[in-house]
Amino acid sequence: METKEGYKQQDYGMETKRYCQTLDLRNDPQLIETYKKLHSQEHVWKEIIKGIREVGILEMEIYILGTRLFMIVETPLDFDWDSAMARLAELPKQSEWEALTAKYQVADANAASSEKWKLMERIFHLYKF
């Protein structure tokens, strides 16, 4: 459900950096609804949340429009993307989660999360004065 209220950002009391990624889902309304349910607070696997935190990710958000997913990942400034994604791929349950979600995604079913989700290039930023 869209909101015109916006989403409050967390303040971590330190400088952070943000990664933005995209991934497409299969164009099937039933699959999309199931995918959304898998990511709900009630159904997302606790081991996946724990693993995301364990590799140093402070906040993660996924947005959807049609079949397009958009993910924002907030991290500390010293976060190293490649090493964190390599660690994440090795954590318990991660490969099982990737296999489960792969059937909903337009991506290689054997790919790791960091291979399926494509990092986006920021082309505009409105800086505060």
Disulfide bonds with the S-S distance in Angstrom:
none
